[in-house]
């Protein structure tokens, strides 16, 4: 149950996340089966997903291929479009980070941003 605001109304509980987000601004390429190639910019990353700003629409629920640069190099990974708010999209990775590149990047960004 959430906390009460100044009017006494219940507010929803704070959003719980499996992994913290870290600011990451880089170019991203999204390959969609329905829309084709979309280009945008990332906003933040976590061990389980990434958010990005895109100019064109991609369907929520679609599995796409993402390509973006991390400090250790270019990564390509499949992700599901989990939500959309205006031009901002949230992607959840649907395959494991076998080389540990995303986990290492999040650890590096945590140290930089703390």
NUPA-139051 format. One record per atom (N, C-alpha, C): residue in three letters; x, z, y. Coordinates in steps of 0.05 Angstrom, whole numbers, padded with zeros to 5 digits, always signed. Layout:
N
alaXZY;...
This chain:
114
unk+00017+00000-00023;unk+00000+00000+00000;unk+00018+00000+00025;unk+00010-00015+00045;unk+00027-00018+00069;unk+00023+00005+00089;unk+00039+00005+00109;unk+00038+00025+00130;unk+00016+00018+00150;unk+00007+00037+00166;unk-00013+00032+00186;unk+00000+00025+00212;unk-00012+00005+00227;unk-00002-00001+00253;unk-00015+00017+00274;unk-00009+00012+00300;unk-00020+00029+00321;unk-00050+00029+00323;unk-00064+00009+00312;unk-00093+00009+00313;unk-00106+00022+00288;unk-00089+00032+00270;unk-00099+00045+00246;unk-00104+00026+00223;unk-00100+00000+00228;unk-00105-00020+00207;unk-00081-00021+00188;unk-00087-00026+00163;unk-00066-00028+00142;unk-00051-00054+00146;unk-00025-00052+00145;unk-00008-00076+00145;unk+00001-00081+00116;unk+00006-00106+00109;unk+00015-00111+00082;unk+00043-00099+00078;unk+00050-00092+00053;unk+00076-00080+00047;unk+00098-00101+00054;unk+00122-00090+00060;unk+00144-00108+00066;unk+00150-00125+00042;unk+00158-00150+00047;unk+00163-00169+00026;unk+00188-00160+00010;unk+00184-00159-00016;unk+00207-00151-00033;unk+00220-00177-00043;unk+00247-00177-00042;unk+00262-00200-00051;unk+00281-00192-00073;unk+00286-00210-00091;unk+00305-00204-00113;unk+00333-00204-00102;unk+00339-00222-00083;unk+00366-00225-00072;unk+00365-00227-00041;unk+00384-00215-00028;unk+00384-00217+00002;unk+00391-00245+00011;unk+00381-00252+00034;unk+00387-00278+00046;unk+00410-00276+00066;unk+00425-00298+00068;unk+00448-00299+00086;unk+00446-00325+00102;unk+00451-00323+00128;unk+00450-00347+00145;unk+00470-00368+00135;unk+00461-00392+00133;unk+00478-00415+00125;unk+00467-00440+00138;unk+00482-00452+00156;unk+00473-00476+00169;unk+00491-00499+00162;unk+00480-00517+00146;unk+00494-00541+00137;unk+00474-00563+00131;unk+00483-00588+00130;unk+00466-00610+00123;unk+00457-00607+00094;unk+00432-00616+00088;unk+00421-00616+00061;unk+00408-00643+00056;unk+00410-00652+00031;unk+00396-00676+00022;unk+00377-00668+00000;unk+00352-00676+00003;unk+00331-00669-00017;unk+00322-00695-00029;unk+00324-00697-00055;unk+00315-00720-00070;unk+00289-00714-00083;unk+00267-00726-00073;unk+00240-00721-00083;unk+00230-00746-00098;unk+00217-00742-00121;unk+00205-00764-00136;unk+00183-00778-00120;unk+00169-00762-00104;unk+00146-00773-00090;unk+00153-00784-00062;unk+00172-00771-00049;unk+00178-00778-00021;unk+00205-00793-00018;unk+00222-00792-00038;unk+00248-00805-00036;unk+00269-00785-00024;unk+00288-00796-00009;unk+00309-00780+00003;unk+00300-00768+00029;unk+00304-00742+00032;unk+00298-00728+00056;unk+00324-00714+00065;unk+00329-00715+00091;unk+00353-00702+00102;unk+00343-00680+00121;unk+00359-00658+00120;unk+00352-00635+00137;unk+00375-00616+00141;unk+00369-00592+00149;unk+00389-00571+00155;unk+00381-00545+00142;unk+00400-00532+00129;unk+00393-00506+00117;unk+00391-00484+00138;unk+00377-00463+00131;unk+00373-00440+00149;unk+00387-00416+00136;unk+00381-00411+00111;unk+00393-00388+00097;unk+00393-00393+00067;unk+00409-00376+00053;unk+00413-00379+00025;unk+00412-00352+00012;unk+00404-00351-00013;unk+00406-00327-00030;unk+00415-00337-00058;unk+00419-00318-00076;unk+00427-00326-00103;unk+00405-00340-00118;unk+00380-00338-00108;unk+00358-00350-00122;unk+00345-00373-00107;unk+00354-00379-00083;unk+00342-00401-00068;unk+00354-00406-00041;unk+00342-00426-00027;unk+00352-00434-00001;unk+00329-00443+00016;unk+00330-00440+00042;unk+00309-00451+00059;unk+00322-00472+00077;unk+00305-00491+00085;unk+00315-00513+00101;unk+00294-00524+00119;unk+00302-00537+00141;unk+00285-00550+00159;unk+00286-00580+00152;unk+00262-00592+00147;unk+00260-00620+00141;unk+00240-00633+00160;unk+00245-00658+00167;unk+00227-00673+00185;unk+00204-00686+00171;unk+00208-00692+00145;unk+00187-00705+00129;unk+00176-00685+00109;unk+00152-00690+00099;unk+00139-00672+00081;unk+00146-00676+00051;unk+00149-00654+00037;unk+00152-00654+00008;unk+00132-00634-00003;unk+00121-00640-00026;unk+00099-00624-00037;unk+00108-00597-00048;unk+00093-00576-00041;unk+00097-00550-00053;unk+00092-00552-00083;unk+00110-00541-00099;unk+00108-00542-00128;unk+00125-00564-00141;unk+00134-00583-00125;unk+00150-00604-00136;unk+00179-00594-00141;unk+00190-00604-00163;unk+00218-00599-00169;unk+00235-00622-00158;unk+00255-00615-00142;unk+00271-00634-00127;unk+00301-00629-00134;unk+00317-00648-00127;unk+00346-00646-00129;unk+00357-00640-00101;unk+00373-00619-00098;unk+00385-00612-00073;unk+00415-00618-00073;unk+00425-00627-00051;unk+00454-00630-00048;unk+00461-00618-00020;unk+00481-00599-00020;unk+00489-00587+00005;unk+00518-00577+00002;unk+00531-00573+00024;unk+00559-00564+00024;unk+00560-00533+00026;unk+00577-00522+00010;unk+00584-00493+00011;unk+00614-00492+00018;unk+00624-00468+00026;unk+00652-00466+00033;unk+00671-00476+00010;unk+00662-00475-00015;unk+00678-00484-00037;unk+00674-00513-00044;unk+00655-00527-00031;unk+00651-00555-00036;unk+00622-00562-00039;unk+00617-00587-00045;unk+00589-00597-00048;unk+00577-00587-00074;unk+00551-00580-00072;unk+00536-00571-00096;unk+00511-00588-00099;unk+00504-00594-00123;unk+00479-00607-00130;unk+00464-00589-00150;unk+00439-00583-00144;unk+00424-00565-00161;unk+00394-00572-00158;unk+00379-00568-00180;unk+00350-00572-00179;unk+00336-00547-00170;unk+00315-00552-00154;unk+00300-00529-00143;unk+00270-00537-00141;unk+00253-00516-00141;unk+00225-00520-00137;unk+00218-00513-00108;unk+00201-00530-00096;unk+00191-00524-00069;unk+00170-00501-00072;unk+00177-00478-00062;unk+00160-00454-00066;unk+00140-00450-00043;unk+00148-00456-00019;unk+00130-00453+00004;unk+00138-00471+00027;unk+00120-00474+00045;unk+00125-00490+00070;unk+00111-00476+00093;unk+00125-00473+00115;unk+00114-00464+00140;unk+00123-00483+00161;unk+00105-00500+00171;unk+00111-00522+00190;unk+00133-00539+00178;unk+00156-00540+00190;unk+00178-00557+00180;unk+00198-00542+00163;unk+00194-00516+00159;unk+00212-00499+00143;unk+00202-00497+00115;unk+00220-00503+00096;unk+00214-00503+00067;unk+00231-00482+00053;unk+00219-00469+00033;unk+00233-00450+00016;unk+00236-00462-00012;unk+00260-00464-00022;unk+00266-00475-00048;unk+00276-00453-00066;unk+00266-00452-00091;unk+00276-00433-00111;unk+00292-00449-00132;unk+00317-00441-00136;unk+00334-00455-00156;unk+00321-00452-00183;unk+00320-00474-00198;unk+00308-00473-00225;unk+00328-00478-00247;unk+00353-00479-00240;unk+00374-00481-00261;unk+00396-00461-00254;unk+00410-00452-00274;unk+00431-00431-00268;unk+00454-00442-00252;unk+00467-00424-00238;unk+00491-00430-00222;unk+00515-00426-00241;unk+00519-00446-00259;unk+00538-00443-00280;unk+00567-00437-00271;unk+00575-00449-00249;unk+00602-00444-00239;unk+00604-00419-00221;unk+00581-00407-00215;unk+00581-00383-00198;unk+00586-00389-00169;unk+00584-00414-00161;unk+00590-00422-00133;unk+00570-00409-00113;unk+00545-00409-00120;unk+00525-00397-00102;unk+00528-00367-00100;unk+00533-00354-00122;unk+00537-00325-00122;unk+00562-00318-00106;unk+00584-00333-00110;unk+00608-00328-00094;unk+00604-00333-00065;unk+00588-00354-00058;unk+00583-00359-00029;unk+00566-00337-00017;unk+00547-00327-00031;unk+00530-00304-00021;unk+00548-00279-00017;unk+00566-00274-00035;unk+00584-00251-00032;unk+00602-00254-00008;unk+00612-00279-00004;unk+00629-00285+00019;unk+00613-00282+00045;unk+00589-00293+00046;unk+00572-00291+00070;unk+00564-00262+00076;unk+00559-00246+00055;unk+00552-00218+00058;unk+00574-00203+00073;unk+00599-00209+00065;unk+00622-00196+00078;unk+00625-00205+00107;unk+00620-00230+00112;unk+00622-00241+00139;unk+00601-00231+00158;unk+00576-00228+00147;unk+00553-00222+00163;unk+00546-00192+00164;unk+00563-00175+00152;unk+00557-00146+00153;unk+00571-00133+00176;
